[in-house]
């Protein structure tokens, strides 16, 4: 399956269960692999026939900044649902991480994979 890749996108928003996580926006590191059929855009070379990674990246940053979730899991599923709604994506793998949040770790996070609902 063909895919576009967005690597280490920085998005800022409120995500966390309790104080101090909910007191201020945090930087999240987001990676996304968006699977879709590239056959139309490969022939036309017209972005209108594909999925714009710039559009997806801007949408993710905006959605994260406007949201307030308790868990990365809920945020991730929400973002995936929005990508399905606003694109022709057939499947999405998304990883969302917080840097230096848990003592003695570089990053902690979740990875979610979903296929477009039939």
N, C-alpha and C positions, 0 to 999 in steps of 0.2 A: 504494500500500500504506500502510495506517495504521501508526503507530509511536509508541512512547514514547521520550522523549529524556532522557538523564542527562548533564548538562554539568559538566565540571570537578570531578568527584568526586576527592577527595584520598584516596589509599590508601597505606599505608606498608608496605614489605617489602624483602626482600633480592633484588636483581636486579643482576647484573653478572658480568663475566667473571673479574676478578681484583681484587687489592688495589688501591685501598682500597674499591672498590664493594661487595665482599662482607663488609666488616668491620662494617657498620652498616646498619640499615634506612634506606631512602631514601623520600622522598615522591614518589609518581607522580601524574600528572594523567590521569584517565581520562574519556573521552567515549564514550557508547554510544548508538546508535540501534537500537532493537529493534522489528522489523517483525512485526506480527501482525494478525489479523482482529479489529477492534473491534466487529463487528456485534452480538455477544451482550451485551457490557457496555453498549453505547450504549442498548440497549432496557431492560436490567434496572437499570442504575445501581448494580450490586452488584460490588464489587471481586473477589469470588470468581469472577466471569465474565471477568476480565481478568488483566493482569499488573501486579503492584504494583511501581512503580518504587522504593518504599521497600525492599521485600524484595530486589530486585535490587541496589540500592546497598549494603545491609548485607552481602549475600552476597559481592559483589565485594571490599569492604573486608576481610572476614574471610578470604577465600581468599588475597588478596594478603599479609596479615599472617602467614599460616601457611605460605606457600610460599617456595621458594628456587630461583629460576630463573637461568640464566646470561644468557638473552636476553629482551628484551621480546616478541619474536615468539613464543617458546614460552609465555610467560605469557599473552599475548593469546589464543592458540588454546585454551589450557587454560580460561580464563575463559569464552570463547564456548561451549565444549563443556559447561561446567557450567550455563550459562544455558539451553542447549537441553535439558539433562537435567531441569532444574527449572522449566520453563515451556513455554508453547505457542508460543514465538517461532518465526517462519518464516524470518527472516533477521536477521543482526546485523552492524552496522558498529561497530568499536571502534577508538578511537585511544588509545594509551598514550604518555605523554611524560614525560621527565625535564627538570626546569627547570635552567637554567644549568649544565648538565653539560659540554658541549663549549665550549671557549673561544670567545668572540665569538658565541655563539648564546643566544637566550632559552630555546628548548626544542629537544629532539631526540626522536624517537620513531618509532612505527610505526602504520599504520592497516591493519586487517584486515577483510575482508568475507567472511562465510560464509553459505550458505543451509543450512537444516536438511537433513541427509542423508535420502534417501528410504528 
